[in-house]
Structure formats: C-alpha cells, structure tokens
Amino acid sequence: MSGFLADTWRLFWRAELPYLLLASAALAAALARGLKSERFVIRNTLIFLGLSLFGEVIGALLEAGGV
C-alpha cells in the first residue's frame, strides 16, 4: 500500500505545484483587500483551483492504480 501512495504522491506533486499554490495565495491576499463586490470572483477562482487540484489527485490515484 505504501508503494501505491508513494506513486500517487510522485504523480501528483510536480515541481511547479508549490509555485502555483504560492502565487494563488499571494493573488488572493492581494485582491482580498479590493472591493467587497469583487471578492466572490476571488472565491470562485480559488474554489475552481481547489477542484482542479482534487481532479489532479484523482488522476494520480487512477494512474498509480494502473487504470
């Protein structure tokens, strides 16, 4: 089982992922100080990013499982 999890983590965690997470957090922090009416756009964008990362995890699980 640990080999499966190691393969999943290797497939999911790419070299550019920390930069993506850092950039999205910095962008969210910078834009959160903006207009209150624009905050829902930031929230929706971050929700989309989270769902995309979740999809990446599912893809890595499937690939590590040989599907």
ZATOR-569039 format. One line per field, with one value per residue: x, y, z of N, C-alpha, C, CB in turn; residue in three letters. Coordinates in pm, whole numbers, plus 50000, padded with zeros to 5 digits. Glycine has a CB too. Example, Ala and Ser with C-alpha at 12.3 -4.5 7.8 and 13.67 -1.06 7.14 Angstrom:
REM ZATOR-569039
n.east	c(51319,51285)
n.north	c(49431,49775)
n.up	c(50780,50708)
ca.east	c(51230,51367)
ca.north	c(49550,49894)
ca.up	c(50780,50714)
c.east	c(51320,51290)
c.north	c(49670,50003)
c.up	c(50780,50787)
cb.east	c(51131,51408)
cb.north	c(49553,49940)
cb.up	c(50905,50572)
rest	c(ALA,SER)
This chain:
REM ZATOR-569039
n.east	c(50082,50199,50366,50181,50073,50305,50361,50132,50164,50403,50320,50130,50251,50414,50698,50625,50403,50423,50485,50257,50062,50164,50158,49881,49786,49911,49799,49529,49542,49629,49424,49204,49185,49060,48766,48461,48257,48389,48503,48376,48445,48714,48687,48543,48732,48938,48803,48764,49034,49092,48917,49030,49282,49196,49093,49335,49453,49277,49326,49597,49572,49428,49610,49829,49712,49694,49491)
n.north	c(49880,50124,50170,50229,50470,50624,50630,50764,51015,51097,51124,51325,51550,51783,51967,52232,52281,52390,52658,52739,52719,52906,53143,53164,53198,53439,53610,53594,53706,53964,54060,54037,54256,54434,54560,54486,54373,54234,54017,53770,53675,53613,53414,53220,53161,53049,52830,52690,52636,52466,52251,52172,52083,51872,51706,51649,51491,51272,51179,51109,50906,50716,50666,50565,50339,50187,50214)
n.up	c(50000,50069,49855,49656,49753,49752,49478,49391,49519,49398,49134,49161,49294,49145,49017,48971,49129,49403,49341,49203,49406,49589,49434,49386,49647,49716,49525,49597,49855,49794,49630,49795,49948,49796,49633,49797,49650,49456,49572,49558,49311,49343,49536,49391,49194,49348,49448,49211,49152,49368,49311,49072,49157,49314,49114,48988,49187,49189,48929,48956,49146,48996,48789,48932,49027,48803,48623)
ca.east	c(50000,50283,50413,50071,50067,50426,50341,50030,50224,50500,50247,50056,50335,50508,50791,50564,50288,50440,50479,50117,49994,50213,50106,49737,49767,49951,49697,49408,49567,49637,49294,49103,49178,48989,48624,48387,48176,48476,48557,48316,48522,48833,48643,48511,48857,49008,48726,48799,49169,49083,48857,49129,49381,49128,49093,49472,49473,49203,49401,49718,49529,49394,49731,49908,49642,49703,49366)
ca.north	c(50000,50244,50193,50294,50608,50691,50655,50869,51143,51132,51168,51448,51662,51821,52073,52364,52294,52488,52793,52764,52743,53032,53252,53178,53254,53580,53681,53602,53801,54099,54102,54036,54391,54515,54584,54374,54312,54151,53904,53643,53628,53550,53289,53123,53121,52959,52704,52621,52584,52351,52140,52125,52004,51747,51626,51600,51381,51157,51128,51043,50779,50622,50626,50480,50212,50114,50226)
ca.up	c(50000,50073,49719,49585,49798,49704,49335,49379,49558,49295,49015,49190,49336,49041,49057,48962,49217,49511,49286,49174,49533,49643,49351,49408,49780,49711,49448,49680,49963,49737,49578,49900,50003,49698,49653,49856,49547,49372,49649,49515,49196,49401,49600,49286,49130,49439,49450,49086,49170,49458,49238,48974,49230,49351,48992,48969,49283,49138,48814,49006,49207,48891,48718,49021,49039,48678,48545)
c.east	c(50086,50342,50309,50064,50190,50415,50239,50089,50325,50432,50176,50148,50441,50591,50724,50449,50310,50433,50336,50041,50036,50158,49957,49708,49803,49848,49569,49426,49569,49500,49185,49086,49100,48844,48554,48305,48257,48527,48498,48389,48648,48796,48613,48636,48933,48934,48757,48939,49168,49022,48952,49236,49322,49122,49231,49501,49401,49274,49527,49684,49499,49517,49819,49845,49642,49578,49387)
c.north	c(50126,50274,50265,50441,50687,50723,50766,51005,51189,51185,51302,51567,51688,51938,52211,52385,52390,52633,52833,52797,52876,53152,53272,53236,53403,53663,53698,53704,53945,54148,54105,54174,54484,54535,54461,54301,54219,54028,53770,53587,53557,53416,53183,53073,53023,52826,52623,52561,52460,52229,52084,52040,51870,51653,51570,51483,51256,51095,51055,50910,50675,50573,50536,50343,50131,50121,50314)
c.up	c(50000,49936,49634,49623,49752,49555,49313,49410,49452,49170,49038,49213,49231,49089,49058,49060,49334,49461,49253,49302,49595,49565,49374,49547,49783,49635,49528,49792,49910,49692,49684,49963,49912,49734,49707,49751,49456,49444,49606,49394,49244,49462,49496,49216,49218,49455,49326,49095,49259,49390,49133,49041,49276,49231,48961,49063,49235,49019,48856,49071,49100,48816,48804,49038,48910,48593,48425)
cb.east	c(49907,50396,50451,49938,50056,50550,50295,49911,50293,50588,50146,49969,50399,50435,50912,50515,50251,50573,50567,50054,50020,50366,50133,49666,49852,50090,49668,49374,49700,49734,49252,49140,49316,48999,48560,48297,48109,48592,48531,48166,48559,48899,48519,48415,48944,49026,48573,48789,49262,49001,48727,49193,49433,48986,49045,49574,49423,49060,49438,49791,49406,49296,49810,49925,49502,49735,49252)
cb.north	c(50000,50227,50060,50224,50613,50605,50526,50841,51130,51011,51062,51428,51634,51856,52075,52387,52159,52465,52804,52644,52629,53035,53225,53043,53176,53596,53606,53465,53769,54101,54011,53933,54446,54452,54629,54424,54418,54233,53925,53662,53746,53643,53314,53185,53244,53025,52732,52717,52691,52387,52184,52245,52083,51776,51709,51714,51422,51198,51241,51132,50801,50686,50749,50547,50235,49974,50283)
cb.up	c(50120,50176,49653,49616,49950,49731,49264,49473,49696,49260,48974,49312,49472,48910,48965,48823,49270,49582,49162,49105,49630,49642,49203,49392,49884,49646,49317,49739,50033,49620,49467,50007,50027,49562,49524,49969,49463,49323,49796,49484,49102,49507,49687,49185,49100,49576,49459,48967,49230,49579,49172,48902,49352,49404,48875,48995,49425,49099,48722,49106,49296,48794,48674,49158,49082,48706,48632)
rest	c(MET,SER,GLY,PHE,LEU,ALA,ASP,THR,TRP,ARG,LEU,PHE,TRP,ARG,ALA,GLU,LEU,PRO,TYR,LEU,LEU,LEU,ALA,SER,ALA,ALA,LEU,ALA,ALA,ALA,LEU,ALA,ARG,GLY,LEU,LYS,SER,GLU,ARG,PHE,VAL,ILE,ARG,ASN,THR,LEU,ILE,PHE,LEU,GLY,LEU,SER,LEU,PHE,GLY,GLU,VAL,ILE,GLY,ALA,LEU,LEU,GLU,ALA,GLY,GLY,VAL)
